[in-house]
Amino acid sequence: MKRHVLLIGSSTCGKTTLCQRLNGLTIKYQKTQTIGVINNTIDTPGEYLENRNMYKGIIVAAMDSDLVLFLQDATDERFRFSPGQAAFFSIPVVGVVSKIDIATKQQVADALEMLELAGCQKIFLTSAVTGEGTDELLDFIENGEIEELI
């Protein structure tokens, strides 16, 4: 993966699992306690999004990134992103609906709508566990014209 990608989402939304999948690593549960780097992916703790006083950490991590991914767990009815939150960043923000393998069609549709409201310019439907949608996301990260999203 050539580009530096920052993953942001609530606790247990699948950020670490997606990082592992995108980097071809064995999938194993791991609670992220601090910002971690796996090759060119930057994994943030869910608490950085859930506690507004920690937004500074996300913004600083974005300084070394080419792309931000907002992850929304399709099975989680809570929505942690503010409307238009993608405007915080001077780099493209792409949405990722995670856990589609265990979500209903309505839950996936709701998650899509929430990420659109947050300002995501492109949205991928994924399951990091089954791999569904992750090849398309990885292809976009590696070969997509993210500059067109700015």
Residue frames relative to the residue before (quaternion, step in Angstrom):
aa qw qx qy qz dx dy dz
M 1.0000 0.0000 0.0000 0.0000 0.00 0.00 0.00
K 0.3114 -0.7934 0.5030 0.1433 3.57 -0.60 1.18
R 0.7338 0.4284 -0.2321 0.4734 3.56 0.94 -0.87
H 0.4183 -0.6655 0.5567 0.2688 3.52 -1.23 0.57
V 0.0758 -0.8201 0.5663 -0.0334 3.54 -0.64 1.20
L 0.2135 -0.7726 0.5914 0.0881 3.56 -0.87 1.05
L 0.1744 -0.7859 0.5879 0.0797 3.58 -0.77 1.07
I 0.0208 -0.7897 0.6117 -0.0422 3.55 -0.84 1.10
G 0.3293 0.7215 -0.5657 0.2258 3.56 -0.98 0.87
S 0.6531 -0.5222 0.3724 0.4026 3.55 -1.28 0.21
S 0.6845 -0.4535 0.3674 0.4368 3.54 -1.31 0.21
T 0.8539 0.1450 -0.1611 0.4732 3.56 -1.10 0.87
C 0.4379 0.7025 -0.4685 0.3087 3.62 1.13 0.41
G 0.6209 -0.5886 0.3278 0.4006 3.59 1.26 -0.18
K 0.3077 0.7817 -0.4979 0.2151 3.61 1.18 0.34
T 0.6998 0.4660 -0.2774 0.4649 3.58 0.78 -1.01
T 0.6367 0.5196 -0.3253 0.4678 3.58 0.98 -0.83
L 0.6519 0.4956 -0.3171 0.4784 3.59 0.98 -0.80
C 0.6106 0.5384 -0.3477 0.4652 3.62 1.00 -0.77
Q 0.6609 0.5014 -0.3053 0.4676 3.56 0.91 -0.91
R 0.6620 0.5046 -0.3054 0.4625 3.62 0.91 -0.90
L 0.6833 0.4980 -0.2971 0.4436 3.60 0.83 -0.94
N 0.7401 0.3944 -0.2128 0.5013 3.56 1.14 -0.62
G 0.5227 -0.6852 0.3881 0.3265 3.58 1.26 0.31
L 0.4389 0.6947 -0.4571 0.3402 3.58 1.15 0.55
T 0.6096 -0.5152 0.4445 0.4068 3.55 -1.30 0.26
I 0.4003 -0.7136 0.5226 0.2396 3.56 -0.90 0.94
K 0.2015 0.7494 -0.6123 0.1513 3.55 -0.74 1.09
Y 0.5199 -0.6515 0.4510 0.3192 3.55 -0.96 0.87
Q 0.1073 0.7650 -0.6249 0.1131 3.50 -1.00 0.92
K 0.3131 -0.7421 0.5620 0.1881 3.58 -0.71 1.04
T 0.3053 -0.7572 0.5547 0.1604 3.56 -0.75 1.10
Q 0.1856 -0.8153 0.5448 0.0631 3.57 -0.59 1.18
T 0.7807 0.0905 -0.0339 0.6173 3.56 1.15 -0.65
I 0.6578 -0.4614 0.3724 0.4645 3.57 -1.23 0.16
G 0.0436 -0.8024 0.5950 -0.0138 3.53 -0.88 1.02
V 0.2506 -0.7586 0.5844 0.1423 3.54 -1.18 0.59
I 0.0469 -0.7504 0.6593 0.0018 3.54 -0.89 1.04
N 0.7856 -0.1638 0.0349 0.5956 3.55 -0.22 1.34
N 0.7927 -0.2718 0.1953 0.5095 3.63 -0.52 -1.09
T 0.5685 0.5564 -0.4124 0.4441 3.59 1.19 0.39
I 0.2193 -0.7654 0.5967 0.1000 3.53 -0.97 0.95
D 0.1740 -0.8025 0.5698 0.0321 3.54 -0.55 1.28
T 0.1327 -0.8076 0.5722 0.0521 3.57 -0.72 1.06
P 0.5243 -0.6057 0.4805 0.3569 3.59 -1.11 0.57
G 0.5825 -0.5975 0.4248 0.3511 3.58 -1.08 0.69
E 0.5890 0.6020 -0.3567 0.4043 3.55 1.12 -0.65
Y 0.5814 0.5846 -0.3784 0.4208 3.60 1.14 -0.51
L 0.6917 0.4180 -0.2705 0.5231 3.60 1.14 -0.54
E 0.6870 0.5260 -0.2772 0.4178 3.56 0.98 -0.87
N 0.7405 0.3001 -0.1855 0.5721 3.60 1.21 -0.47
R 0.3970 -0.7712 0.4473 0.2181 3.54 -0.29 1.27
N 0.6291 0.5369 -0.3543 0.4362 3.61 1.07 -0.54
M 0.6616 0.4781 -0.3116 0.4865 3.61 1.27 -0.07
Y 0.3591 0.7521 -0.4823 0.2698 3.61 1.27 0.12
K 0.5647 0.6129 -0.3890 0.3926 3.57 1.10 -0.64
G 0.6335 0.5425 -0.3284 0.4432 3.59 1.03 -0.76
I 0.6414 0.5104 -0.3142 0.4790 3.56 1.06 -0.78
I 0.6700 0.5031 -0.3030 0.4540 3.57 0.89 -0.93
V 0.6402 0.5089 -0.3258 0.4744 3.60 1.01 -0.76
A 0.6523 0.5123 -0.3168 0.4601 3.61 0.94 -0.85
A 0.6291 0.5499 -0.3333 0.4368 3.58 1.08 -0.67
M 0.5463 0.6351 -0.3985 0.3734 3.59 1.16 -0.46
D 0.7325 0.3826 -0.2177 0.5192 3.59 1.16 -0.58
S 0.6077 0.5832 -0.3275 0.4282 3.57 1.26 0.23
D 0.3679 -0.7038 0.5656 0.2225 3.52 -1.33 0.44
L 0.7906 0.1108 0.0028 0.6022 3.55 1.24 -0.58
V 0.2034 -0.7484 0.6188 0.1251 3.56 -1.11 0.76
L 0.1509 -0.7517 0.6341 0.1005 3.55 -1.08 0.82
F 0.1945 -0.7318 0.6439 0.1101 3.56 -0.87 1.03
L 0.1375 -0.8008 0.5795 0.0641 3.61 -0.62 1.11
Q 0.0428 -0.7681 0.6389 0.0069 3.52 -0.98 0.95
D 0.3563 -0.7129 0.5724 0.1930 3.55 -0.72 1.14
A 0.4211 -0.7362 0.4715 0.2416 3.60 -0.57 1.15
T 0.6939 0.4766 -0.2867 0.4573 3.60 1.10 -0.56
D 0.6230 0.5307 -0.3307 0.4700 3.58 1.29 -0.10
E 0.2973 -0.7867 0.5170 0.1596 3.57 -0.52 1.15
R 0.5643 0.5641 -0.3992 0.4516 3.57 1.25 -0.22
F 0.1325 -0.7787 0.6083 0.0771 3.53 -1.05 0.75
R 0.2391 -0.8308 0.4956 0.0835 3.54 -0.49 1.24
F 0.6275 0.5330 -0.3486 0.4478 3.59 1.18 -0.39
S 0.4120 -0.6903 0.5396 0.2504 3.54 -1.08 0.76
P 0.5917 -0.5330 0.4354 0.4198 3.60 -1.13 0.42
G 0.8386 0.1620 -0.1450 0.4995 3.56 -0.86 0.99
Q 0.3435 0.7811 -0.4752 0.2145 3.61 1.22 0.17
A 0.5391 0.6232 -0.4078 0.3934 3.61 1.13 -0.45
A 0.5913 0.5962 -0.3607 0.4059 3.60 1.17 -0.52
F 0.4676 0.6638 -0.4448 0.3780 3.63 1.27 -0.12
F 0.7678 0.4014 -0.1614 0.4725 3.52 1.07 -0.81
S 0.3769 -0.7214 0.5396 0.2154 3.55 -1.14 0.71
I 0.6410 0.4538 -0.3155 0.5326 3.57 1.33 0.20
P 0.6614 -0.5233 0.3434 0.4132 3.61 -1.16 0.40
V 0.1743 -0.7561 0.6248 0.0872 3.54 -1.18 0.75
V 0.0864 -0.7890 0.6082 -0.0121 3.52 -0.75 1.17
G 0.3531 -0.7435 0.5325 0.1975 3.56 -1.04 0.78
V 0.1022 -0.7601 0.6393 0.0563 3.52 -1.23 0.63
V 0.1920 -0.7328 0.6433 0.1110 3.55 -0.74 1.10
S 0.1462 -0.8167 0.5561 0.0483 3.57 -0.58 1.16
K 0.8095 0.3131 -0.2394 0.4351 3.52 -1.41 0.28
I 0.2281 0.8048 -0.5205 0.1713 3.59 1.04 0.69
D 0.5717 0.6085 -0.3760 0.4018 3.59 1.22 -0.36
I 0.7679 0.3053 -0.1803 0.5334 3.62 1.17 -0.42
A 0.5839 0.5864 -0.3584 0.4321 3.59 1.29 0.14
T 0.4804 -0.6181 0.5272 0.3304 3.55 -1.29 0.38
K 0.6609 -0.4892 0.3764 0.4269 3.57 -1.27 0.27
Q 0.6441 0.5210 -0.3238 0.4569 3.58 1.01 -0.77
Q 0.6406 0.5174 -0.3298 0.4616 3.60 0.97 -0.78
V 0.6389 0.5112 -0.3212 0.4768 3.58 1.01 -0.80
A 0.6523 0.5115 -0.3121 0.4642 3.59 0.94 -0.87
D 0.6489 0.5127 -0.3154 0.4654 3.60 0.98 -0.82
A 0.6543 0.5088 -0.3118 0.4645 3.59 0.97 -0.87
L 0.6110 0.5457 -0.3380 0.4634 3.59 1.04 -0.77
E 0.6684 0.5084 -0.2948 0.4560 3.55 0.88 -0.98
M 0.6529 0.5215 -0.3161 0.4493 3.57 0.96 -0.86
L 0.6764 0.4801 -0.2967 0.4732 3.59 0.95 -0.83
E 0.5970 0.5354 -0.3609 0.4761 3.59 1.11 -0.59
L 0.6563 0.5108 -0.3063 0.4632 3.59 0.97 -0.87
A 0.6430 0.5205 -0.3178 0.4632 3.59 1.11 -0.65
G 0.5729 -0.6296 0.3594 0.3826 3.58 1.26 -0.24
C 0.3605 0.7294 -0.5083 0.2821 3.61 1.19 0.30
Q 0.3723 -0.7696 0.4874 0.1779 3.53 -0.83 1.05
K 0.7587 0.0923 -0.0477 0.6431 3.55 1.25 -0.45
I 0.0964 -0.8107 0.5768 0.0294 3.59 -1.00 0.77
F 0.1782 -0.7726 0.6053 0.0707 3.53 -1.02 0.96
L 0.2903 -0.7188 0.6064 0.1769 3.56 -1.14 0.74
T 0.0613 0.8457 -0.5206 0.1002 3.58 -0.57 1.12
S 0.0764 -0.6969 0.7005 0.1338 3.44 -1.49 0.19
A 0.3009 -0.7717 0.5331 0.1726 3.57 -0.42 1.18
V 0.6067 0.5610 -0.3562 0.4362 3.60 1.16 -0.52
T 0.7686 0.3248 -0.1874 0.5183 3.61 0.83 -0.97
G 0.4817 -0.6703 0.4300 0.3657 3.58 1.21 -0.47
E 0.4309 0.7156 -0.4569 0.3058 3.59 1.25 -0.16
G 0.8454 0.1640 -0.1528 0.4849 3.56 -0.87 1.04
T 0.5739 0.6245 -0.3884 0.3603 3.60 1.16 -0.31
D 0.5953 0.5526 -0.3751 0.4467 3.61 1.09 -0.55
E 0.6451 0.5130 -0.3135 0.4717 3.58 1.00 -0.83
L 0.6492 0.5068 -0.3124 0.4733 3.57 0.99 -0.85
L 0.6666 0.4982 -0.3043 0.4635 3.59 0.87 -0.90
D 0.6311 0.5232 -0.3308 0.4674 3.59 1.01 -0.79
F 0.6439 0.5101 -0.3202 0.4718 3.58 0.99 -0.82
I 0.6521 0.5151 -0.3204 0.4548 3.59 0.92 -0.90
E 0.7425 0.4296 -0.2309 0.4592 3.57 0.85 -0.96
N 0.8407 0.2115 -0.0542 0.4956 3.59 0.93 -0.91
G 0.5336 0.6653 -0.3968 0.3394 3.57 1.23 -0.32
E 0.4818 -0.6537 0.5078 0.2876 3.50 -1.23 0.51
I 0.0756 -0.8396 0.5370 0.0300 3.57 0.37 1.22
E 0.5516 0.6183 -0.3937 0.3981 3.57 1.16 -0.49
E 0.6153 0.5602 -0.3446 0.4344 3.60 1.13 -0.61
L 0.6399 0.5452 -0.3226 0.4349 3.60 1.22 -0.41
I 0.5447 0.6325 -0.4073 0.3708 3.59 1.20 -0.32
